[in-house]
């Protein structure tokens, strides 16, 4: 669904509102483009061109952008990658961001929420420190429960490490715990029910994601994508699905399984896009602001962050608002003019 333009919308103080009236409350912060896996739908096994280490934002730079964003109403920071747990200062990142307060339109302040999307491989080691630092929500990626299939899909034999990470998260107090699975035809579409049952056993919510044209190798094809309708048809043969109303700006539609309490979600960015309620802004690991996951335009914060001046925060705020004001009504994947972003998902951030 595409929103209608809002007449007279312009940059200024107050919340981050685009020209279609969408208020932005979520900043996705990519901490690195590197990953411990090589998922076929994300990046090639070899030949990846990594971001220059000198261009990666420092902890101080990340915190500065986050504080400016929170002062304009951003209330959730989601840490992504690549794989965010590869960042050596990850606990310090969480601690510094968790100390920030979001400013609501009426001027009231409240602690921000710190979420993370991870492959879970280092969670047993790092999770206690992350929770102590202020991590509040966790999403873990798990596309298959079968060892050989996991190795073929990720090009790494790390299934046990991921399962250990999920077990550590399930034993923690972080709720809701969400498990993400990209559904790919002829790869894991026969595991949809099994994955949901696994999530339920770990008191987690499985969220299926339609495969999107965001792979670094540009090999995406619509034919390999398992659609929202196909996912729901498969699940409905096992459970009675009751839709949950009031989705708001959440990317996933959710359904209650057999009357509850467990739920399943579907993120259908291709066949049922949620652009009309999108409240997300993205910051790449090298300091580029993106107003859409599929944007072909970026706004470079690095020159501001690494310059000297008395009004750097004001400049960052102005850049952020300019980025938001140029946000399009939707990503137009179904439009013949659609162009896949040159960056892969690992370099954009989930």
Secondary structure, DSSP 8 states (H G I E B T S, - for coil): ------TT----SSSEE-TT--EE-EEEEE--S--S---TTT--SS------GGGS--HHHHHHHHHHHHHTT--EEEEESS-GGGSTTHHHHHHHHHT-EEE-TTS-EEE-EEEEEE--TTHHHHHHHHHHHT--EEEEE---S-HHHHHHHHSS--HHHHHHHHHHHHHSS--SEEEEEEEBTTTTGGGHHHHHHHHHHTTEEEEEEE--S--TT----GGGB--HHHHHHHHHTTS-EEE----TT-S-EEEEETTSS-EEEEE-TTTS--GGG--EEEE-TTSEEESSTT-S--EE-HHHHTS--S-HHHHHHHHHHHHHHT--S---TTSTT----SS-HHHH--
